[in-house]
Amino acid sequence: MSLNSNYHHPVLLTESVEGLNINPEGTYVDVTFGGGGHSRAILSKLNDKGRLYAFDQDKDAVANSIEDERFTLIEANFRYVKKFLRLYGVRKVDGILGDFGVSSHQFDQPERGFSTRYDGQLDMRMNQGDNLNAFLVVNTYSESKLRDIFYKYGELKNAPKLAREIVTARKEGEIKTSAALKDLLMPFLHKGKEFKVLAQIYQAIRIEVNQELEVLKEFLMQTQDLLEPGGRLSLISYHSLEDRLVKRYIRSGLFEGQPEKDFYGNISVPFKKVGQLIVPSKEEIEKNNRARSAKLRIAKRL
């Protein structure tokens, strides 16, 4: 079981797999298969009775599937995790791992349109069969909708200006490529921070295209039912919007507000956090710069 490191460098590999506290006979789920690095590490800790189910909606990831009778790769978005596991007769699992970042492979394919470094079509779809892509967001969304996306998903203070410029420019013709979008917006980015802000713009469009925050919420809400008592969540986020949702859900089982108290003032929460926030070491970041923003949170089902 060799790792396809050209596809994706698994982030916080040791820490995230150890966080699952694996039972060799247990059933586990890797909801973000990608290059299969985390899955291979989990399989190495299972015996003949153990089982691993993995999810990935990206057709490119299927080529990395693992030939192992203990392993099943499900070609679907992990927002449907409970539904698809039930199709395989699985109602409860002992641990769930999620690495929510864009894979190195996706970033490094210019035609996928994820990276600010390459010129390619405005796409950004993690599932290449989906209808909505970055081209449609940039060229058909209203100015107010673009402004909301940049503000909400990119946390950009100059969101109104960026949205207005895009809507004005596309009256002269469609904005078709990454280079065209970059050239259009570069004059409006803070000097010295152009590429940081550009990454925030791309992030905002990508989150909209893939409904990333809605998907994450739907997935998290299913983990309560799926996990056995004592089962573990091991979740890696890459930006504050994701991490905030994960942190709040682990703390209270909610995304906003506070859990209700009973007559005696006690609250009932579904999870208990395990340890503190884990971030990559300097050594890991030196080897893989894309790991620099990763945050790992681990929790146990009560």
Summary of the structure (lengths in Angstrom):
residues: 302
radius of gyration: 20.2
end to end distance: 33.9
largest distance: 64.9
contacts: 951
relative contact order: 0.14
helix: 43%
strand: 15%
